[in-house]
Amino acid sequence: MASPNGTVIRNVRLPCAERYSETPAWDVTCIDGRVQSITSSGSCTPHDEATVIEANGGVLVPSLCHSHIHLDKCFILGQCDPLITGSLPEALQVTNKAKADFPKDVDNLHARATYLIRESVESGVTAMRAFVEVDTTVGFTCLDMGLQLAKEWAEVCHIQIVAFAQEALYALEASIEPGLNYNLLCDAASRPGVSVVGSAPWVEPDRAHALKNVELILSLAEKHGLHADFHLDYNLDPRATPMVWDVLQQMRQRSWCRSSGKRVTIGHATRLGLFSPEEWAELKRAMDMLPLEIVALPQSDIYMMGRTDPSGKVPVPLAGRTLNAPQVYRDHGVRVALSVNNVENAFTPQGSLDPLTLASLGVALFQVGTEPDWRVLLRSVSTTSKEAIGIMPGGEASGKSADEGDGLVPRVGDPADFVVLHGARRWQSAVLSPGFDRTTFYKGNVVARRRAQTWNANMGGEITN
Ligand SMILES: [Zn+2]
């Protein structure tokens, strides 16, 4: 519930494109979940009963968003067989085996997912698209858990549940009709609380079945009024025909794509990194007409893609293994969201849950040293991610300076969903070296607060714990 008397976030710095570090401080007043006013710090007198949060000059940025995160298969590395090759087929194999035990230990499933949500919210996340698998191995166990957690956390974080087919919908190359996994997915897609239906078409026995998989998912989304989300074009093979064109072709044939307000999102999309300028221009034209969104998953993509293969192929350099979000925006005008995808599992053994670490990673990975590129990175884990999952309208103000037009600086009437980075004195630190101490605001209320406890031998005194 939004506080009826409002919240004043006092003494914050905003991500304005200032040249120098002495940026002015502001007070942001929030009422009924939205920004009511932004005034010079100290110049407004809060309502007697307003909640006042002293930010001590910390930096306020839009709250963060996981536009793509797997709620059920996080933190399972210890439950999987040891990794030998670290390859994608091996990841599927060991994860499938571990998954078979999910229904036998629902408490473990619930505890892992709860930890993921809690840590995310404490780092500043107020919205996430959470994938839960539905298939003959886990049945509805993961879905039930996800729907329950989405309700439990509704006042703290918007959790969008994806009924997700990680497994093939067609059992065999010879299959004409989809199999049991599809039947289960149909049931799942009709459940109240499910917002998205998704799949990984590349797991199908061949390309023809992958295309049918896309068709089935889009039809389910259309039938139940859902968003659709595909793990798509997850390769770096210039000879592989990108499936994004097939998805767009199918979207064009459905009036639902133009009238429903629902989005079709593609995750990974590493193959698009090999696009020519002409292909990007074609994609941009299509995205201006159709609600297609792109989410890159750098921690997974860099780990898994572009390795040396047994034939001795030269590995792809790190920066080429995932979509270069700042460059794609700079050169082609296409916004790409960045998201965490997995943590501590065979698909992504390493990496933090904190979306801001992706922005930092992007600075080095893509070798970007300019503030406009840093703003793109900050946006990619916050506002662009919210647009990609369809909870914030896209589009930006035109004809204004970067800080007025890119949505990073709050405006009156905006949703009051923020994270304050304490200790940061410049907005650039949110991207370059994001600190641990944070306060998360959702609908104008404080929903999480995180502080490091420190001690060092030079301080004197005793270690307290
Ligand atoms: Zn994924």
Boltz pocket constraint, residues with backbone or C-beta under 6 A from the ligand:
constraints:
  - pocket:
      binder: B
      contacts: [[A, 68], [A, 70], [A, 131], [A, 231], [A, 267], [A, 341]]
      max_distance: 6.0
